């Protein structure tokens, strides 16, 4: 296995972990409301789809798209815990350990994806 392949695997793993955590929290967030539920649904589906795409074809476009989605997930969380997200989650959310670990995993995925972009 080459180093580049290992780095792609790290990005795939980060996307899969993020998708799994967000997916597990979908029902709880739909109980809060449609906006938070839809937000978590998207936060699960997008990285899951990217994990599959990167497994099949780790193109430069797929890596850039993955980096963009991971930035979006981290930025969304930053807004959710500071000001809230208009429409999706207007109330400020409390910071918790699972979220911080998930954001750390996403940051590793982002850094690794960015390192693979030429």
LINZI-V473706 format. One record per residue. N is the residue number from 1. RES is the residue in three letters. PSI is psi in degrees with one decimal (* if undefined). Layout:
BEGIN
n={N;N}
res={RES;RES}
psi={PSI;PSI}
END
This chain:
BEGIN
n={1;2;3;4;5;6;7;8;9;10;11;12;13;14;15;16;17;18;19;20;21;22;23;24;25;26;27;28;29;30;31;32;33;34;35;36;37;38;39;40;41;42;43;44;45;46;47;48;49;50;51;52;53;54;55;56;57;58;59;60;61;62;63;64;65;66;67;68;69;70;71;72;73;74;75;76;77;78;79;80;81;82;83;84;85;86;87;88;89;90;91;92;93;94;95;96;97;98;99;100;101;102;103;104;105;106;107;108;109;110;111;112;113;114;115;116;117;118}
res={UNK;UNK;UNK;UNK;UNK;UNK;UNK;UNK;UNK;UNK;UNK;UNK;UNK;UNK;UNK;UNK;UNK;UNK;UNK;UNK;UNK;UNK;UNK;UNK;UNK;UNK;UNK;UNK;UNK;UNK;UNK;UNK;UNK;UNK;UNK;UNK;UNK;UNK;UNK;UNK;UNK;UNK;UNK;UNK;UNK;UNK;UNK;UNK;UNK;UNK;UNK;UNK;UNK;UNK;UNK;UNK;UNK;UNK;UNK;UNK;UNK;UNK;UNK;UNK;UNK;UNK;UNK;UNK;UNK;UNK;UNK;UNK;UNK;UNK;UNK;UNK;UNK;UNK;UNK;UNK;UNK;UNK;UNK;UNK;UNK;UNK;UNK;UNK;UNK;UNK;UNK;UNK;UNK;UNK;UNK;UNK;UNK;UNK;UNK;UNK;UNK;UNK;UNK;UNK;UNK;UNK;UNK;UNK;UNK;UNK;UNK;UNK;UNK;UNK;UNK;UNK;UNK;UNK}
psi={131.8;162.0;-40.9;-39.7;-39.5;-40.8;-38.7;-41.1;-35.8;-42.4;-43.4;-45.1;-42.4;-42.6;-41.7;-41.6;-46.9;-46.0;-41.8;-44.8;-48.5;-39.8;-40.3;-25.0;-1.0;-50.9;-43.1;-40.1;-28.1;-28.0;-29.0;-32.1;168.7;-42.4;-55.3;-37.3;-45.8;-40.0;-45.7;-31.8;-47.5;-38.7;-17.1;-43.9;-43.2;-53.5;-30.2;-45.6;-39.7;-35.8;-43.1;-46.5;-46.2;-30.7;-39.2;-39.8;87.6;68.8;167.7;-40.5;-41.4;-39.3;-40.7;-43.2;-40.4;-45.0;-41.9;-43.5;-42.5;-39.5;-43.6;-41.5;-41.9;-40.0;-39.7;-41.8;-42.3;-41.9;-40.3;-33.3;-6.8;-49.3;-12.4;162.9;116.1;139.8;-56.9;-46.0;74.2;-23.9;146.3;131.9;146.2;145.4;136.2;163.2;-43.6;-42.1;-42.1;-39.8;-42.2;-42.1;-34.4;-41.9;-43.6;-37.4;-41.5;-44.0;-42.5;-49.5;-42.1;-43.1;-43.9;-34.2;-18.7;-12.9;129.1;*}
END
